[in-house]
Amino acid sequence: MIIDVHTHVVPESFPAYSGKNLDARWPSMGCCDQPHHRAVLIGGKTFREVSHQCWDVAQRLSDMQAEGVSRQVLSPMPELLSYWFDIDDAIRMCAHINSSIAHMVSSSPNDFYGLGMVPLQDPERAAEAMSRLRDEYGLVGIEVGTNINGRPIGDPFFEPIFAAAVKHDLSIFIHPLHPAGVERIVGPAAMSALVAFPNETAFAAASLVSGGMLTKYPELRVGLSHGGGTFALMLPRMMHGWKTMGNHLFNESPIEIAKRLYFDTLVYDKETLKYLIKSFGIKQLMLGSDYPFVIREKSPGKRIQSLGLNEQEMALLLSKNALRFLGSVK
């Protein structure tokens, strides 16, 4: 069995704005020349053209069968996470996206798991929303951004959502969003996904290690997309600092904290994947592809199957670690 933990959903449509203060970033759908495609409009401009793979269950299932994927974990396109809206508007968008993902999961429950979204700009309201995710929507966790309006996800400010994740048996999957340092990148805007995302993801991982939440809530199941970005290379430096600058930097050994995190395998390179296994342990990695976007890895199981692992080790990477990350699922 192959479980892909990193796939994205965009709903077929967005609700018309019904609040009091319309934010220009409220999304809508526009037409495209290409068949089966639509343009996600944000601020009246095309943010991204997306295909029906984003919302069409039959097409996803066809693609999964063609690429040998047994199940997908569905999560929102990160630009929909809505942390920049007024709280009531964010709650409306969360409800729409969560309902869309829940509908896809319920239409084919043996093939999909769902991660929803909550309004992290207000951690208490977010925690309240998390209490309803399983019963109301049938979702098994949340996707969150690496930062919320500039505040790193590991900041103790977000403790309510970590406590809620433990209380309600929910997984947390972290995806880069509005990365730091884009002003230093030379080239078109798409370069930020290639260059800034890995560092942004590493910043989030480092904030989790230094912020204390993984120490206070050791039962947390937190996964990082894109292999944790450059975090594996950053970690030895953090370890050296812990040993030489004093234990006041971290509550415990950074490597011991880091090995409680999960990481997807989306690094596009066999040797890099081997390094992640060496750094974090084979039980902490799980397959991810970034389906259905252009940057995705097609037939994502093939790279893992080329590593020369034994059958038990391959099973960990292809499905068993993902099931452990997702918690109470079948």
C-alpha positions as CSV (number, residue, x, y, z in Angstrom):
1,M,0.0,0.0,0.0
2,I,1.2,3.5,-0.8
3,I,-0.2,6.5,1.1
4,D,0.6,10.0,-0.2
5,V,0.4,12.5,2.7
6,H,1.1,15.6,0.7
7,T,-1.7,16.4,-1.8
8,H,-3.7,19.6,-2.2
9,V,-7.4,20.5,-2.8
10,V,-8.9,23.6,-4.3
11,P,-12.7,23.7,-4.2
12,E,-14.6,23.9,-7.5
13,S,-16.0,27.3,-6.4
14,F,-15.8,29.8,-3.6
15,P,-18.7,31.4,-1.8
16,A,-19.5,35.0,-2.6
17,Y,-18.4,37.3,0.2
18,S,-21.1,37.8,2.8
19,G,-19.3,39.6,5.6
20,K,-19.0,43.3,6.5
21,N,-15.5,44.3,5.3
22,L,-14.6,42.8,2.0
23,D,-10.9,41.9,1.9
24,A,-9.4,42.1,-1.6
25,R,-7.7,38.8,-1.0
26,W,-11.1,36.9,-0.8
27,P,-10.7,34.2,-3.5
28,S,-12.9,33.6,-6.5
29,M,-12.7,31.5,-9.6
30,G,-12.2,32.7,-13.1
31,C,-12.2,31.1,-16.5
32,C,-9.2,29.7,-18.4
33,D,-8.6,28.9,-22.0
34,Q,-7.4,25.4,-21.2
35,P,-10.1,22.8,-20.8
36,H,-10.9,21.6,-17.3
37,H,-8.9,24.4,-15.8
38,R,-9.9,27.5,-13.8
39,A,-8.0,30.5,-12.4
40,V,-7.9,31.1,-8.7
41,L,-8.2,34.9,-8.4
42,I,-6.9,36.7,-5.4
43,G,-7.1,40.5,-5.4
44,G,-8.6,40.3,-8.8
45,K,-5.4,38.7,-10.2
46,T,-4.7,35.1,-11.2
47,F,-2.8,33.5,-8.3
48,R,-2.7,30.1,-10.0
49,E,-4.4,28.2,-12.7
50,V,-5.6,24.8,-11.4
51,S,-7.1,21.8,-13.1
52,H,-10.1,19.7,-12.1
53,Q,-7.7,17.3,-10.4
54,C,-8.0,19.7,-7.5
55,W,-11.7,18.9,-6.9
56,D,-12.7,16.0,-9.2
57,V,-12.7,12.8,-7.2
58,A,-13.0,10.6,-10.2
59,Q,-10.0,12.2,-11.8
60,R,-7.9,11.9,-8.7
61,L,-8.8,8.2,-8.4
62,S,-7.8,7.7,-12.0
63,D,-4.5,9.4,-11.4
64,M,-3.8,7.5,-8.2
65,Q,-4.4,4.2,-10.0
66,A,-2.1,5.1,-12.8
67,E,0.7,6.1,-10.4
68,G,0.3,3.3,-8.0
69,V,-1.0,5.4,-5.1
70,S,-3.5,3.6,-2.8
71,R,-4.7,6.6,-0.7
72,Q,-4.2,10.3,-0.5
73,V,-4.2,12.7,2.4
74,L,-6.1,15.8,1.2
75,S,-5.2,19.3,2.5
76,P,-6.0,22.8,1.3
77,M,-3.9,24.8,-1.1
78,P,-1.9,26.8,1.4
79,E,-2.9,30.2,0.0
80,L,-6.4,29.4,1.1
81,L,-5.5,29.2,4.8
82,S,-6.9,32.7,5.4
83,Y,-4.8,33.9,8.3
84,W,-5.0,37.4,7.0
85,F,-8.7,37.8,7.1
86,D,-10.9,39.2,9.9
87,I,-11.6,36.3,12.2
88,D,-15.3,35.9,11.2
89,D,-14.3,35.9,7.5
90,A,-11.6,33.3,8.2
91,I,-14.1,31.1,9.9
92,R,-16.4,31.3,6.9
93,M,-13.6,30.3,4.5
94,C,-12.5,27.5,6.9
95,A,-16.0,26.1,6.9
96,H,-16.2,26.1,3.1
97,I,-12.8,24.5,2.6
98,N,-13.4,21.9,5.4
99,S,-16.8,21.0,3.9
100,S,-15.3,20.6,0.5
101,I,-12.6,18.3,1.7
102,A,-15.1,16.4,3.9
103,H,-17.3,15.9,0.8
104,M,-14.4,14.4,-1.2
105,V,-13.4,12.1,1.7
106,S,-17.0,10.9,2.3
107,S,-17.5,10.2,-1.5
108,S,-14.6,7.7,-1.4
109,P,-13.7,7.0,2.2
110,N,-11.4,4.1,1.5
111,D,-9.2,6.3,-0.7
112,F,-8.9,9.6,1.1
113,Y,-8.1,11.1,4.5
114,G,-8.7,14.8,5.1
115,L,-6.8,17.6,6.8
116,G,-8.8,20.7,7.4
117,M,-7.9,24.3,8.3
118,V,-8.6,26.5,11.3
119,P,-8.3,30.3,11.9
120,L,-4.8,30.4,13.6
121,Q,-4.8,34.2,13.8
122,D,-7.0,33.5,16.9
123,P,-5.5,30.4,18.6
124,E,-8.4,30.0,21.0
125,R,-11.0,30.1,18.3
126,A,-8.8,27.8,16.2
127,A,-8.7,25.3,19.1
128,E,-12.5,25.5,19.5
129,A,-12.8,24.7,15.7
130,M,-10.5,21.8,16.1
131,S,-12.8,20.2,18.6
132,R,-15.4,19.7,15.9
133,L,-13.2,18.5,13.0
134,R,-13.6,14.8,13.6
135,D,-17.3,14.7,14.5
136,E,-18.6,17.4,12.1
137,Y,-16.3,16.9,9.1
138,G,-14.7,13.5,9.5
139,L,-11.2,15.0,9.2
140,V,-8.1,13.6,11.0
141,G,-6.1,16.8,11.4
142,I,-5.2,20.2,10.1
143,E,-2.8,21.8,7.7
144,V,-1.1,24.9,9.0
145,G,1.3,27.4,7.5
146,T,4.9,27.7,8.6
147,N,4.1,31.2,9.9
148,I,0.9,33.0,10.7
149,N,1.2,36.6,9.6
150,G,4.9,36.5,10.3
151,R,4.7,34.6,13.7
152,P,6.5,31.2,13.5
153,I,4.3,28.2,14.1
154,G,6.4,27.0,17.0
155,D,5.8,30.2,19.0
156,P,4.1,29.3,22.4
157,F,1.4,31.8,21.3
158,F,-0.1,28.9,19.4
159,E,-0.1,26.5,22.4
160,P,-3.9,26.3,22.3
161,I,-3.8,24.5,19.0
162,F,-1.1,22.1,20.1
163,A,-3.1,21.3,23.2
164,A,-6.2,20.8,21.1
165,A,-4.4,18.5,18.7
166,V,-3.5,16.2,21.6
167,K,-6.9,16.4,23.2
168,H,-8.8,15.6,20.0
169,D,-6.3,13.2,18.5
170,L,-5.5,15.4,15.5
171,S,-2.4,15.4,13.3
172,I,-0.7,18.7,12.2
173,F,0.9,19.0,8.8
174,I,3.0,22.1,8.2
175,H,3.4,23.7,4.8
176,P,5.5,26.7,3.7
177,L,3.5,29.9,3.3
178,H,4.5,33.4,2.5
179,P,8.2,32.6,3.1
180,A,10.8,35.0,4.5
181,G,13.6,36.2,2.3
182,V,11.9,36.4,-1.1
183,E,13.2,39.9,-1.6
184,R,16.7,38.3,-2.0
185,I,15.7,35.9,-4.7
186,V,16.7,36.7,-8.3
187,G,14.3,35.5,-10.9
188,P,10.6,35.1,-11.5
189,A,8.1,34.7,-8.7
190,A,8.0,30.9,-9.1
191,M,11.6,30.9,-7.8
192,S,10.3,31.4,-4.2
193,A,8.8,27.9,-4.2
194,L,12.1,26.5,-5.3
195,V,14.5,28.5,-3.1
196,A,12.6,30.2,-0.2
197,F,10.2,27.3,0.7
198,P,13.0,25.0,1.9
199,N,14.4,27.7,4.3
200,E,11.0,28.7,5.4
201,T,10.1,25.1,6.3
202,A,13.4,24.8,8.2
203,F,12.6,28.0,10.2
204,A,9.3,26.4,11.2
205,A,11.0,23.2,12.3
206,A,13.6,25.1,14.3
207,S,10.8,27.1,16.0
208,L,9.2,23.8,17.0
209,V,12.5,22.6,18.5
210,S,13.2,25.8,20.4
211,G,9.6,26.8,21.3
212,G,9.0,24.0,23.8
213,M,5.7,22.7,22.5
214,L,7.1,19.3,21.5
215,T,8.6,19.0,25.0
216,K,5.4,20.0,26.8
217,Y,3.2,17.9,24.5
218,P,5.3,14.8,23.6
219,E,2.2,13.0,22.2
220,L,2.0,15.6,19.3
221,R,2.0,14.2,15.8
222,V,3.5,17.0,13.7
223,G,4.7,16.5,10.1
224,L,6.7,18.9,7.9
225,S,6.3,19.0,4.1
226,H,9.1,19.1,1.6
227,G,11.3,16.9,3.7
228,G,11.6,19.7,6.3
229,G,13.4,21.9,3.8
230,T,17.0,22.6,4.9
231,F,16.3,21.6,8.5
232,A,18.4,18.5,8.3
233,L,21.5,20.6,7.5
234,M,20.6,23.1,10.2
235,L,20.3,20.5,12.9
236,P,24.0,19.7,13.5
237,R,24.6,23.5,14.0
238,M,21.8,23.6,16.6
239,M,23.3,20.6,18.3
240,H,26.7,22.3,18.5
241,G,25.1,25.4,19.9
242,W,23.3,23.3,22.6
243,K,26.6,21.7,23.6
244,T,28.8,24.8,23.6
245,M,26.5,27.8,24.4
246,G,24.5,26.2,27.3
247,N,21.3,24.3,27.7
248,H,19.3,27.5,28.1
249,L,18.9,27.5,24.3
250,F,16.7,24.4,24.3
251,N,14.7,22.4,26.8
252,E,16.4,19.2,25.7
253,S,18.7,17.9,23.0
254,P,17.6,19.4,19.6
255,I,18.1,16.1,17.8
256,E,15.9,14.2,20.3
257,I,13.1,16.8,19.8
258,A,13.6,16.7,16.0
259,K,13.2,12.9,15.9
260,R,9.6,13.3,17.2
261,L,8.7,15.2,14.0
262,Y,7.6,13.5,10.8
263,F,8.9,14.6,7.4
264,D,7.6,13.9,3.9
265,T,9.9,12.5,1.3
266,L,9.4,15.2,-1.3
267,V,13.0,16.2,-1.9
268,Y,13.3,15.0,-5.5
269,D,16.7,13.3,-5.0
270,K,17.6,9.8,-3.8
271,E,20.8,10.8,-1.9
272,T,19.0,13.6,-0.1
273,L,16.3,11.1,0.9
274,K,19.0,8.8,2.3
275,Y,20.4,11.7,4.3
276,L,16.9,12.4,5.8
277,I,16.6,8.7,6.8
278,K,20.1,9.0,8.5
279,S,19.2,12.3,10.2
280,F,15.7,11.5,11.5
281,G,15.3,7.8,11.4
282,I,13.4,5.7,8.9
283,K,10.3,5.7,11.2
284,Q,9.8,9.4,10.8
285,L,9.6,9.7,7.0
286,M,6.4,9.3,4.9
287,L,5.7,9.6,1.2
288,G,4.5,12.9,-0.2
289,S,4.1,14.2,-3.8
290,D,2.5,17.7,-3.9
291,Y,-0.2,16.4,-6.2
292,P,-1.7,17.8,-8.4
293,F,0.6,20.8,-8.9
294,V,3.3,21.2,-11.5
295,I,6.1,20.8,-9.0
296,R,4.8,17.4,-7.8
297,E,6.7,14.2,-8.0
298,K,4.9,11.8,-10.3
299,S,4.7,8.1,-9.4
300,P,6.1,9.0,-6.0
301,G,6.7,5.5,-4.8
302,K,9.4,4.8,-7.4
303,R,12.1,6.8,-5.7
304,I,11.6,5.0,-2.4
305,Q,11.5,1.7,-4.1
306,S,14.9,2.5,-5.7
307,L,16.6,3.0,-2.3
308,G,17.6,-0.6,-1.9
309,L,15.6,-1.0,1.3
310,N,14.2,-4.3,2.6
311,E,10.5,-5.0,2.5
312,Q,9.8,-3.9,6.1
313,E,11.7,-0.6,5.6
314,M,9.9,0.2,2.4
315,A,6.6,-0.5,4.1
316,L,7.4,2.1,6.7
317,L,8.1,4.8,4.2
318,L,5.2,3.9,1.8
319,S,2.4,3.6,4.3
320,K,3.1,2.5,7.9
321,N,4.7,5.8,9.1
322,A,1.8,7.7,7.5
323,L,-0.8,5.7,9.3
324,R,1.1,6.3,12.6
325,F,1.2,10.0,11.8
326,L,-2.5,10.1,11.1
327,G,-3.4,8.4,14.4
328,S,-6.8,6.8,14.8
329,V,-7.5,5.8,11.2
330,K,-8.1,2.5,9.4
